[in-house]
Amino acid sequence: MIFWEELASELNAREAKSLRRTLQSVPDGALDLASNDYLGLSRHPEVVAAAQDAAARFGAGARASRLVSGQFWLVEELENALAHFKQTEAALVFSSGYAANGGVIGALSNAETALFCHKRNHASLLDGCRLAQSQGATVRYFASNPKLRELLEKSAPNRKIIIADAVFSMDGDLCDLPALLNLAREFDALLLLDDAHGTGTLGASGRGITEHFGLGDERIVHVGTLSKALGSQGGFVAGPRVLIDFLVNAARPFIYSTGLNPPAVGAALKSLEIIAREPQRIGTLRANARFLAEKLGNLGFEVRLQPSPIFPVIIGAEKRALELSEKLLERGLWCRAIRPPTVPVGSSRLRIGINAGWNEGDLACIVAGFSHREHKEDTERHREFF
């Protein structure tokens, strides 16, 4: 069939440019450098036990949309805990962070809405804006605060929403929250922050970018994920009670999707408890990042130490990034190459997700792998989770 031939041709073209993506299983025993499990909680014994207990009590799945099948009390407990963690009136969980972003942007947008979206935002935010555009909303893109001001000044006095990643996922740098919030106040706009990578990692207690900067405002809509530092799966929106009540009535990815499964709810709830109990994990996370920045920098790699746990090692050419990724895998280190269109052409990289659960042996293995030296403990590594 000609259609399949065209797809095969497109895949071959991507292969020739070192841009074809494939699925690959993580080998047993490999040290995972690529995940977003920043606090090492996805395998924490208490988190795993909480997921198992939730499954035993409430089942493996949520059965249907929460508006149809109702909800088990544990999910309400999680939403209350998330609201407390984000210091908002209420929160609502979604099946994924992607669904949360699409749900809140779509629900808040109509023909009278103007969206101002940062060009470096995650694909879920960009796709949410495209959805809003189909509903008649106006979308404008900015890459700097002066450009955002210019767009806001030209905008009609309608419903305005500024949309930005709190942490940009491929570089790990933070949005300029103080400037964005000042502009939101000046032009009476909402500020939607996707704090997926900052939740659990930024601020003294891990509350995210608002704690990091010491800022808060009722005009901030917080979007986050349970799938990264919280070691579970799912997404959430936190903000005023009226916002959450409105999303229950208007967010299509919430209304028309099966609710979050009980094991994910139980795991996320336990992770929030551990973060509150063990804030030292955040300090360990940052210490590990500083250690690797020094060691890999001394080896001649272009590294970027950021306030977040995202640690890019810039390689440049797509083929070179793929080759280094394969070499690291031979040394027991799982770290996939990130290539265009995810990052700009010429900036292919290995994106390391720093993990607070790495011990001294793990860090030594990482440095040895990047220095192209064999490490005698590669196959004898003892992973510790605390």
C-alpha positions as CSV (number, residue, x, y, z in Angstrom):
1,M,0.0,0.0,0.0
2,I,1.4,3.4,-1.1
3,F,0.6,5.0,2.3
4,W,2.8,2.6,4.2
5,E,5.6,3.1,1.6
6,E,5.5,6.8,2.2
7,L,5.8,6.3,6.0
8,A,8.8,3.9,5.4
9,S,10.4,6.5,3.2
10,E,10.0,9.2,5.9
11,L,11.5,6.9,8.6
12,N,14.5,6.2,6.3
13,A,15.0,9.9,5.8
14,R,15.1,10.4,9.6
15,E,17.5,7.5,9.9
16,A,19.9,9.1,7.5
17,K,19.9,12.3,9.6
18,S,20.4,10.4,12.9
19,L,16.9,11.6,13.9
20,R,15.0,8.3,14.0
21,R,13.6,7.4,17.4
22,T,13.3,3.8,18.6
23,L,12.1,2.1,21.8
24,Q,14.7,0.3,23.8
25,S,14.5,-1.6,27.0
26,V,16.7,-0.6,29.9
27,P,19.2,-3.4,30.5
28,D,19.1,-5.0,33.9
29,G,21.6,-3.4,36.3
30,A,22.1,-0.2,34.2
31,L,22.2,3.0,36.2
32,D,19.5,5.3,34.9
33,L,20.7,8.8,34.2
34,A,17.8,9.8,32.0
35,S,14.7,9.6,34.3
36,N,12.9,12.4,36.1
37,D,12.8,10.4,39.3
38,Y,14.7,13.2,40.9
39,L,14.3,12.3,44.6
40,G,14.6,8.5,44.0
41,L,11.1,7.9,45.3
42,S,9.7,5.7,42.6
43,R,11.4,2.7,44.2
44,H,11.3,3.8,47.8
45,P,9.9,0.9,49.8
46,E,7.3,3.0,51.5
47,V,6.1,4.4,48.2
48,V,5.9,1.0,46.6
49,A,4.0,-0.4,49.6
50,A,1.6,2.5,49.5
51,A,0.8,1.8,45.8
52,Q,0.3,-1.9,46.6
53,D,-2.0,-1.1,49.6
54,A,-4.1,1.2,47.4
55,A,-4.4,-1.5,44.8
56,A,-5.5,-4.0,47.3
57,R,-8.1,-1.7,48.8
58,F,-9.5,0.1,45.8
59,G,-8.4,-2.0,42.8
60,A,-5.8,-1.6,40.0
61,G,-7.9,0.9,38.0
62,A,-10.3,3.7,38.5
63,R,-13.0,2.0,36.4
64,A,-14.4,5.2,34.7
65,S,-14.5,8.9,34.7
66,R,-14.8,10.2,38.3
67,L,-18.0,12.0,37.3
68,V,-19.5,8.7,36.3
69,S,-18.0,6.1,38.7
70,G,-17.5,8.4,41.7
71,Q,-14.2,8.6,43.5
72,F,-12.4,6.7,46.2
73,W,-11.6,8.8,49.3
74,L,-7.9,8.4,48.8
75,V,-7.9,10.6,45.7
76,E,-9.6,13.4,47.6
77,E,-6.9,13.1,50.3
78,L,-4.2,13.4,47.6
79,E,-5.9,16.5,46.2
80,N,-6.1,18.1,49.6
81,A,-2.4,17.3,50.2
82,L,-1.4,18.8,46.9
83,A,-3.3,22.0,47.6
84,H,-1.6,22.2,51.0
85,F,1.8,21.5,49.3
86,K,1.3,24.2,46.7
87,Q,-0.4,26.5,49.2
88,T,-3.6,26.9,47.2
89,E,-7.2,26.5,48.0
90,A,-7.8,23.3,46.0
91,A,-6.3,20.9,43.5
92,L,-7.5,18.5,40.9
93,V,-5.6,15.4,39.6
94,F,-5.5,14.3,36.0
95,S,-4.3,11.1,34.3
96,S,-1.1,12.9,33.2
97,G,0.6,16.2,33.2
98,Y,-0.1,16.4,29.4
99,A,-3.8,16.0,30.1
100,A,-3.6,18.6,32.9
101,N,-2.1,21.2,30.6
102,G,-4.5,20.6,27.8
103,G,-7.4,20.5,30.2
104,V,-6.8,23.8,32.0
105,I,-5.8,25.7,28.8
106,G,-8.8,24.4,26.9
107,A,-11.2,25.0,29.7
108,L,-10.1,28.6,30.3
109,S,-10.1,29.6,26.6
110,N,-12.8,31.0,24.4
111,A,-13.1,33.5,21.6
112,E,-12.4,36.3,24.1
113,T,-9.2,34.8,25.3
114,A,-5.6,35.8,24.4
115,L,-2.9,33.4,25.3
116,F,0.8,34.4,25.5
117,C,2.9,31.3,25.3
118,H,6.7,31.1,25.7
119,K,8.3,29.6,22.7
120,R,10.4,27.2,24.7
121,N,7.4,25.7,26.5
122,H,6.8,21.9,26.7
123,A,4.9,20.3,23.9
124,S,1.9,19.8,26.1
125,L,1.5,23.5,26.6
126,L,2.0,24.2,22.9
127,D,-0.6,21.6,22.0
128,G,-3.0,23.0,24.7
129,C,-2.6,26.4,22.9
130,R,-3.4,24.8,19.6
131,L,-6.6,23.3,21.1
132,A,-7.5,26.7,22.5
133,Q,-7.0,28.2,19.0
134,S,-9.5,25.8,17.6
135,Q,-12.0,27.2,20.1
136,G,-11.4,30.8,18.9
137,A,-8.7,31.9,21.3
138,T,-5.8,34.1,20.0
139,V,-2.3,32.7,20.6
140,R,0.8,34.8,20.6
141,Y,4.4,33.5,21.2
142,F,7.2,35.2,23.0
143,A,10.9,34.4,23.8
144,S,11.7,37.4,26.0
145,N,10.1,39.7,28.6
146,P,10.3,42.8,26.3
147,K,8.5,40.8,23.6
148,L,5.8,39.7,26.0
149,R,5.3,43.3,27.2
150,E,4.9,44.4,23.5
151,L,2.3,41.7,22.9
152,L,0.4,42.5,26.0
153,E,0.3,46.2,25.2
154,K,-1.2,45.4,21.8
155,S,-3.8,43.0,23.2
156,A,-7.4,44.0,23.5
157,P,-8.7,44.2,27.1
158,N,-10.0,40.6,27.1
159,R,-9.2,37.5,29.1
160,K,-5.4,37.2,29.1
161,I,-3.3,34.2,30.1
162,I,0.5,34.1,30.2
163,I,1.8,30.5,29.9
164,A,5.3,29.4,30.8
165,D,7.3,26.4,31.9
166,A,8.6,27.0,35.4
167,V,11.6,24.9,34.5
168,F,12.5,24.5,30.8
169,S,12.8,20.8,30.4
170,M,15.8,20.4,28.0
171,D,18.1,23.1,29.5
172,G,16.9,23.1,33.2
173,D,16.9,26.9,33.5
174,L,14.0,28.7,35.2
175,C,11.5,31.2,33.8
176,D,11.8,34.7,35.1
177,L,9.0,34.4,37.5
178,P,9.4,37.9,39.2
179,A,9.2,39.6,35.8
180,L,6.3,37.4,34.5
181,L,4.3,38.0,37.6
182,N,4.8,41.7,37.5
183,L,3.6,41.8,33.9
184,A,0.6,39.6,34.8
185,R,-0.3,42.1,37.6
186,E,0.2,45.1,35.3
187,F,-2.0,43.8,32.5
188,D,-4.5,41.9,34.7
189,A,-3.6,38.5,33.3
190,L,-3.5,35.0,34.7
191,L,-0.1,33.3,34.9
192,L,-0.2,29.6,34.2
193,L,3.0,27.9,35.4
194,D,3.9,24.3,34.4
195,D,6.0,23.4,37.4
196,A,6.5,19.8,36.4
197,H,10.2,19.7,37.1
198,G,10.2,22.2,40.0
199,T,7.6,20.4,42.1
200,G,9.6,18.5,44.7
201,T,12.9,19.9,43.7
202,L,12.9,23.8,44.0
203,G,12.6,25.7,47.2
204,A,13.7,24.8,50.7
205,S,10.8,22.3,51.1
206,G,10.3,21.4,47.4
207,R,7.1,23.4,46.9
208,G,8.4,24.6,43.5
209,I,9.3,27.8,41.7
210,T,7.1,30.1,43.8
211,E,8.9,29.0,46.9
212,H,12.3,29.3,45.1
213,F,11.6,33.0,44.4
214,G,9.5,33.6,47.5
215,L,6.5,34.8,45.5
216,G,2.8,33.9,45.4
217,D,-0.4,35.4,43.9
218,E,-3.9,34.2,43.5
219,R,-3.6,34.9,39.7
220,I,-1.0,32.0,39.4
221,V,-2.4,28.7,38.1
222,H,-0.1,25.9,39.2
223,V,0.2,22.8,36.9
224,G,2.4,19.9,38.1
225,T,3.0,16.3,37.7
226,L,3.1,13.2,39.9
227,S,5.4,11.5,37.5
228,K,8.7,13.1,38.3
229,A,10.0,14.0,41.8
230,L,6.9,12.4,43.3
231,G,7.8,9.0,41.8
232,S,4.3,8.1,40.7
233,Q,2.2,9.0,37.6
234,G,-0.4,11.6,36.7
235,G,-0.8,15.4,36.7
236,F,-2.6,18.1,38.7
237,V,-3.8,21.6,38.6
238,A,-3.8,23.7,41.8
239,G,-5.3,27.1,42.4
240,P,-8.4,28.9,43.7
241,R,-11.4,26.7,44.6
242,V,-13.5,28.4,41.9
243,L,-10.9,27.3,39.3
244,I,-11.0,23.7,40.4
245,D,-14.8,23.6,40.4
246,F,-14.8,25.1,36.9
247,L,-12.4,22.5,35.6
248,V,-14.6,19.7,36.9
249,N,-17.3,21.1,34.6
250,A,-15.2,22.3,31.6
251,A,-11.9,20.4,31.3
252,R,-12.5,17.8,28.6
253,P,-9.4,15.6,29.4
254,F,-10.8,15.3,33.0
255,I,-14.5,14.8,32.1
256,Y,-13.9,12.3,29.4
257,S,-11.0,10.3,30.8
258,T,-10.9,7.5,33.4
259,G,-9.8,8.8,36.7
260,L,-6.3,8.3,38.1
261,N,-5.6,4.7,39.1
262,P,-5.5,4.0,42.9
263,P,-1.8,2.7,43.0
264,A,-0.6,6.0,41.5
265,V,-2.7,8.0,44.0
266,G,-1.4,6.0,46.9
267,A,2.2,6.3,45.7
268,A,2.0,10.1,45.2
269,L,0.4,10.7,48.6
270,K,3.2,8.7,50.3
271,S,5.8,10.7,48.4
272,L,4.4,14.0,49.6
273,E,4.7,12.6,53.1
274,I,8.3,11.6,52.6
275,I,9.3,15.0,51.1
276,A,7.9,16.8,54.1
277,R,9.6,14.4,56.5
278,E,13.0,14.3,54.7
279,P,13.8,17.7,53.2
280,Q,17.5,16.7,53.2
281,R,16.8,14.9,49.9
282,I,16.6,18.2,48.2
283,G,20.0,19.2,49.6
284,T,21.5,15.8,48.4
285,L,20.0,16.4,44.9
286,R,21.8,19.7,44.6
287,A,25.1,18.4,46.0
288,N,25.0,15.6,43.4
289,A,24.5,18.1,40.7
290,R,27.4,20.3,41.8
291,F,29.6,17.2,42.0
292,L,28.9,16.1,38.5
293,A,29.2,19.6,37.1
294,E,32.7,19.9,38.5
295,K,33.8,16.4,37.5
296,L,32.4,16.4,33.9
297,G,33.4,20.0,33.4
298,N,37.0,19.0,34.3
299,L,36.8,16.2,31.6
300,G,36.1,18.9,29.0
301,F,32.3,18.4,28.6
302,E,30.0,21.4,28.1
303,V,27.8,21.1,31.1
304,R,25.1,23.5,32.5
305,L,24.6,23.6,36.2
306,Q,21.1,24.9,36.9
307,P,18.9,25.5,40.0
308,S,16.8,22.5,38.8
309,P,17.9,18.9,38.7
310,I,18.0,18.9,34.9
311,F,21.7,18.6,33.8
312,P,22.3,18.8,30.1
313,V,25.6,17.8,28.6
314,I,25.8,19.5,25.3
315,I,27.4,17.4,22.5
316,G,26.3,19.3,19.3
317,A,26.0,16.9,16.3
318,E,23.2,14.3,16.4
319,K,25.5,11.4,15.4
320,R,28.1,12.2,18.1
321,A,25.4,12.4,20.8
322,L,24.1,8.9,19.7
323,E,27.6,7.5,19.7
324,L,28.3,8.7,23.2
325,S,25.0,7.4,24.4
326,E,25.9,4.0,23.1
327,K,29.3,4.1,24.7
328,L,27.8,5.0,28.1
329,L,25.4,2.1,27.7
330,E,28.4,-0.3,27.2
331,R,29.6,1.0,30.6
332,G,26.3,0.3,32.3
333,L,24.9,3.9,32.1
334,W,21.5,4.5,30.5
335,C,21.4,8.0,29.0
336,R,19.6,8.6,25.7
337,A,20.6,11.2,23.2
338,I,18.2,14.2,22.9
339,R,18.1,15.4,19.3
340,P,16.1,17.8,17.1
341,P,13.2,18.7,16.9
342,T,13.2,18.4,20.7
343,V,16.2,20.7,20.9
344,P,17.6,23.1,18.3
345,V,19.8,21.8,15.5
346,G,23.4,21.6,16.5
347,S,22.6,21.3,20.2
348,S,22.0,17.6,20.6
349,R,22.8,16.5,24.1
350,L,22.7,13.9,26.8
351,R,20.1,15.1,29.3
352,I,20.9,13.8,32.8
353,G,18.2,13.8,35.5
354,I,20.1,14.2,38.7
355,N,18.9,11.8,41.4
356,A,19.1,12.3,45.2
357,G,19.2,8.5,45.5
358,W,22.7,8.2,43.9
359,N,25.4,7.2,46.3
360,E,29.1,7.7,46.0
361,G,29.6,4.5,44.0
362,D,26.9,5.6,41.5
363,L,28.5,9.0,41.1
364,A,31.9,7.4,40.6
365,C,30.5,5.2,37.9
366,I,29.0,8.2,36.1
367,V,32.3,10.0,36.1
368,A,34.2,6.9,35.0
369,G,31.7,6.3,32.2
370,F,32.1,9.8,30.8
371,S,35.9,9.7,31.1
372,H,35.9,6.5,28.9
373,R,37.6,4.5,31.6
374,E,36.4,1.0,32.5
375,H,35.1,0.9,36.1
376,K,35.6,-2.3,38.0
377,E,32.4,-1.8,39.9
378,D,30.2,-1.3,36.9
379,T,28.6,-4.7,37.3
380,E,29.0,-4.8,41.1
381,R,27.2,-1.6,41.9
382,H,25.1,-1.6,45.1
383,R,22.2,0.8,44.7
384,E,20.9,2.3,48.0
385,F,17.5,3.9,48.4
386,F,16.8,5.8,51.5
